[in-house]
Amino acid sequence: PIPVCLGSLRTLAVTQLKGNFSHSPFLRMTSEYKHLVPIGPGFWNLRGSFKVALGLVDIGTHMSFAQLSDGRFLVIDTIPLTPESKKEVDHLTDNGSKIAAVIGTHPYHTMYFRPFFSAYPTLQYYGTPRHLRVIPDIPWAGDVNEESVRGLWEPDVSMRIPAGSEFVTREL
């Protein structure tokens, strides 16, 4: 299993990826893609630009792709896709047909869900309570605050809200 923890204290954590990922194109990807970075068997990361301080400082952002044992992908968070990075995502996921779901794990990372939804409108989207509240035009399939939603991709992906963290469920 690959232990994966995403984000800050105000996040949902993807804690383990389990299973046999021998079907994964991981070895092929190490030289095939420029933007998608293989982190481990069945897990890729895509970095993007996120500028602050009047656009002067690029602190970056990222999203991840966890390949499930059935060959489909769980997309974890979203970033702005460049034409080049979208081509790579489309190649990896067969133009999105192999994406099982898109999940928002960071309550305050909401900016790029609408553009991602515009690019892939037929997918199932799951978000934090804040995602569901501030982006009502996306037809959310569920709330990751619900244990039953977090269990949808087990045993491949195990998600939890880390002990001691604050998971934002209301406006502050």
C-alpha angles and dihedrals in degrees: 000000000000113000109218127180118182133200134342134314089290098065148088111251126221096213107181142008110206136187143052110310096184088122089062120113087220096127092047091050097059090082103018103069130054099192106026108077119204108226096177140326107320096002129099133175128208119197126204143176123276115172127198135172095057090317094301099111123053108204092171132221136218148203131197140216119212114191113220123216090258090060096254123118135239108212112213113205125328138253134185107284118219116210088257096049091045089055089054093047089049091050093048094046101034092250091316095305090115095053110110094187146332117233130193110213101170114068093210097043099090106123099094103041094088094053091045090048089050089054094044108024099159097062128101113254126201124186146168118272088264092054090053091048101044098037103043093154091074110082095232115206093204153335119264088212086075114088091217090059093047088054096053095098099040136157088030096048125024117196130188141161103249116247111257095021127117112237108196112230099160140032114281 
